[in-house]
Amino acid sequence: MRADADSIKVKMNSAIETKFMLLMTGINTREHQKAALSLANTLRLRGIMSVFALSQGSVFAKIFAEKGYEVLPAPNFPQSKGLLSKIARVLKMQSCVQEAARILKVKVINGVLSFGGFTAYPFLEAASKINGIKIMLFEGNFAISKCGEDFMKKADRIYFPFEAMQENIDYEFYKKSFAGGIPVDREVLKAEPAEIQTSKRKLLVLTCKKETKDINFTIRELITKYPEITRDFYIIHETGDREIAAIQRYYETNRVESTCEMFFDNRGSYCKIADIIIARPNSDIISELIALKKPAIYLPLPKNKDYFQKQNAVFMAKKGMGYIVEDAKSVNAGVRIRKIYQFLNTYLKNEENMKKNMAALDFENSAARIADDIEKTLKSGRK
């Protein structure tokens, strides 16, 4: 039934007159993919059709294709990691830019929107050499991507999630920046709340697919050291298929009221009923929790494993929209567990203020606001 509904939706949308063609690229992570798809679905209703240029073998190609979008192979542009790859980039740049330019002309592209991944470089460079193609950069984290930094001067529009980011850039870039939030999947916003019967507060644990074991270990240690939290909290725990049996066994042995599931697609259903969340501060998680007005305790990965998580978490904590607990290698394990426990006990006092802070950002309508601005940019004429 779901597949049929999606195909009907695609057919209905295909009846809308296509006014502009937009190429989306630099989509190298799940966070990029979710924001891009949410934005593309909104743009399609305005007559702006998106084409996706993805690296060879991208796991996201099937997702976009199933939603009725054309997916193109991006030029094989090597990621900059070490001296050899940097040399390879320089040598391949010209041929990659030529291939990107060919694609842009054949598909009659009106604008290129980059999500910050390295695969965007050839398309952005090619677009800068073709009159009439708008260049737009989307930044989904509190820290600007390397690709964003490199192409800011050539960009027509720069999309930031937070107004605070505009305060840290030169006026030249500020004039062409727009703080619109991060597009959130409408299915998350419209999800039916999960049905869990309990009088306790609900603590939702989102383990993410990076360093899953670390969060699972942290939660077990938290309950072992502070078993009294289980009197106040019902645990909803998401984890991977390799750990779920051990997590369930731990909760059963310790008689902890809980629900455990493998990585679930219906995250919105559980977020809606949660009182507080423990999660990695990925841009998609942050955007969904802001849109749903849900406070969280963020456990960022160290900088060498994820450059953006720490900056995202620091921002959320400073703005009174969440708490940050340093990664396990930066803080003594006992201190880390105690901080989480303290935050769980103090968030109740700040819950309403945190929700007000989140409401001011209005991430529910981010896709619509950015889509409106993209349409204006595309209509603004040739460069």
N, C-alpha and C positions, 0 to 999 in steps of 0.2 A: 504493500500500500504506500509506503513512504517513497519508494522509487517512482511509482506512478504519479504521486503528487508532485514530486520534483520535476518530472518530465512535462507535466501539464503546466507547471509554473514557467519552465523554460520556453515552452511554446507560446504562452501568453506574453512573455517578455519579448520574444522575437518579433511580435507584431508591432512593437514600439519602433518608431522611426529612429534610425541611428544618425545622430547629429555629429558625433565626434568619435574618433578611435583613440583609445588611450592604451599605451603599452606599460604594463607593470612589471618591474624587474627588481633584482636584488633581494629576492625572497628566499632566504637560506635557512630560516628557522620556523618552528611551529608558531611562534608569536607573530612573525611576519605574515605567515599564511593566513592566520585567523583575522588579522586586521585587514589584509588585502581583500579577502573574500567578503567580509562585511561591507567594505567600502565599494567593491565592485557590484555587489547586489543592489546597493543604494543608487549607484551611478547608472546602472542599467535602466532603472525606472525613469531616469531623466534623459534617456536617449544617448547616453555615453557608454559605448561598449568597450569592455576591457579585453585585451589580449595579454597573455602571460608568457614572458620569456624566462624559462627556468633552465638550470644547469642539467647536463645529461644525467639521466637516472634519478631525477628529483622525486622524492616520495610524495610531493604535493601535486604532481602532474595529474594523477587520477582524480584527486579531490576537485580540482578546478574543472577538469573535463566533464565530470559527472554533473556539474552545475551548469553545463552548457557553454563553457568558455573555451576559446581556442588556446592551445598551449604550443609554444614554439621552443625549439632547443636554442639556448643561448650560446654564443661563441665560447669555445673551451678556453676560458681565461683563468690562469692559475692564481690561487690565493697566495697572498704575500706572507709566507712563513719561512724566514731564513734567507740568506744571501742568494742561493741558487734559484729559489722561486721568484725573487725580485728581478733577477737577471732574465728569467724566463718571461716575466710579465712585460718587461721592456721590449724584448724581442718579438713577442706575440701581439703587442698592443696594436700595431698598424693593421695587421691582417684581421684581428678581432673587430676593430673599429670599422673596417671596410665591410665585413660581414654584417655587423649591426646596422650600418647605414643602408645596406641592401634591403634588409628586413623592414626597416622603417619606411623606405620608399615604396616597396612592393605592397605593404599593408596599409599604405596611406595613413600613417600615424600622425595625429595632431599634437600629442603630448606624451612625454615619458615620465613616469612616476617611479622613483626609486625608494625601496624600503631599507636601504643601507648596506645590503650584502655586496660582496666583492664582484658578483656577476653583473652588477649594474654598470660598472666602469665603461665597458665598450659602448653601451647604448647611450649613456650620458655624454660621452665624448663625441660620439657620432651625431647626436641630436644638437650639440653645440655648434656643429659645422653645417647644419641644414636649416635654412631660413624657414621660419614659420612653425617649428616644432617647439612647444613649451617644455621647459625642464622643471620638474617638481620633485622635492625631496621630502620624504616622510620620516620623521624621527620618533620612534616609539618609546624610547627610554629617556631618563633624565640626563644622561650623558650623550653627547652627539657622536655619531658613528664616524669612523675614519673616512668613509665614502662621502658622508655629509660635509665634513670639513673640507675635503678636496674639491667639491663641486659647488660650494656655497656662492662663490662669485659668479658662476655661470647659471645659477638657478634663477627662475622667474618667481618661484614660490617655495617657501620652506615651512613645513607643517610640524609644529611642536606640540607635545601633549600638555605642557604646563606653561602658563604665562611667566613663571619664574625663570624659565630658560631664556626668555627674550631679554631679560635684564642683564644677562652675561655675554651678550654678543655686541659687535660693533653696530653703530647706527645704520651703516650701509646694508647690513643683513637684517636688522630689525625692521626696516621699511618693507621688506618683502617676506616677512615672517607672519605666521598665523597660528595662534594657540587654539587648537580645536579639540584637544583630547585624543583618545585612542578609540577607533571604531570597535564596538562591541557586537558580537554575534547576537542577532535578534532572538535566536532560539534560546540563548542563555537568559535574556531579559523576559521572554515570554514563557519560560519553563514552568510547569506545574510544580508547586512545592512537594517534596517527598513526604510521604506519610510515615512519621515515626511517633509513636505514642509514648510520651515521657513528660514528667513534670520538671525534669532537670534542664539546666542550660545545655545547649548543644555545642560541642567543640568539634569542628571539622578539621581534619588533618589531610592536606594535599601534599603528597610526597614528591611529585614531579618525577620525571624520568632520569634526572641527573642526580647521582648520589642518593638514591632511594634509601639505601641501608642506613645512612647517617641519620635521617629523620626518624626512621623506624626505631633505631637504637635510642635516640633522644627521647621519644615518647615513652618507651618502655622504662627508661631510667627515671623519667619524670614521675610516672605513676608509682614506681617502686620506692622512690625516695619520699614522695608526697602522696600517699594513697588516699588522703582525705579529699583530694580533688574529685575523686570518683563519686563522692557523695553529692557533689554539686553539678558535675558535668556528665552528660551522655556523650560518648565518643563515636564520631563517624569518621572512619579511617579508610582512605584510598591508598592502595599500594600496588606493586607489581605482582605478576603471577608467581614469581619465585619466592616472594616473602609472605604472601597472604596467609598461607597455612600456618606459619609460625606466629604471625600476628594474631590470628584467630585463636590459636591454642593459648597464647599468653593471656588474652582477655578472658577466655573461658576459665583457665586455671585460677586467675585472680578475681573471678566473678565481677568483671567490669561490664556494665551495661554498654553495649556497643553494636555498631553495624560496620562490617568490613567488606569492601568490594575491590576488585581489580580496577585499574585505571578506567574510570567511567566517562562515557560521552555526555551523560546528563548532569554535568557538574552544576549547572544552574539550579537544578532541583534541590540539591543539597546545600548550595550556598544560600539559597533563599530561606531555609529554615535554621541555618546556623546562627549562633549568637556571636561567635568569634572563630577565627580561622588561624591555623598555623600553616605557613606555606613559604615557598621560595618566591622572591619578589620579581618574577618574570613580568614583562610588560602586559601580557594578556591577562594574567591573574590579577594584577593591580587594577587594570581597567575594568574588569568584571566586578571586582569587589567595590570599587568606587561607584560604579553604576548601580550596584545593589545596596550601597550604603552599609557595607559590612567591614568592621574593624578586623585587623589581623596582627599576628605576631610573625614578623618576617625573619627567616633564617637564610641570609644570602650565602651563596657559595663564595669561596675565596676568589680574589681578582684574577688569578691565573687560570681559573676554570670558567669563570663568567665575568667579563669586564663590567657589565652593566648592573648586575643585581645589587651590589653594595650601594651604588649611587641612588638607585630607585628606593631602596629601603631607608636610607638616610633622609631622603626627601619626604617620604611618607611619615616618618617619625617627627621630623621638624615641623611639618604642617599639621600635626595632631590627627593623623588619619591611620596610624598604626604604630607598632613598636618594632624595634630592631634588636636582634640578639646576634652577636658576632659569630662567625663560623668557628667550628670546633678547634681549628688550629691556631686561632687568634686568642681564644679565651679558655681558661681552665674549665674542664667539663663540669665540675661541681658548680662553678660560678654561672655557667651557661644554663644549667638546669634550674638553679635558684632564680635567675632572671625571668625565665619563662613562667615559673610558678608565681612570682611576684606580679608579673603583668596580667596573668589570669585573674588574680585577686583584686587588681586595681582598675581593670578596664571598665568594670560596672559603673564606677564613678564618672568615667569620661565618655561612656558610650554615646550619649545623646549629643555631646559636643563634637565627637568624632564624626557622627552621621551628618551633622550640620556642615562641618568642614567639607565632607565628601559631596554633599548635595550642591554646594556652591560650584563644583566643577562640572556638573551636569554631563557626565560621560554617556548617559543614555542616548543623547542626541548627537554624539560626536560624528558618526558616519554621515548624518544629514548635513551638519554644519560644514564638514570638510568637502562633501560632494557639492554643496552650493558654491563653495569658493573655487573648487576645481572647474566647475562650469563657467564661472565668471572669468577665470584665468584663460580658459580655452577660447572664450568669446572675445577676449580683449584684443584680438588681431595679431598680425604677424609681427615678429620681432624686428 
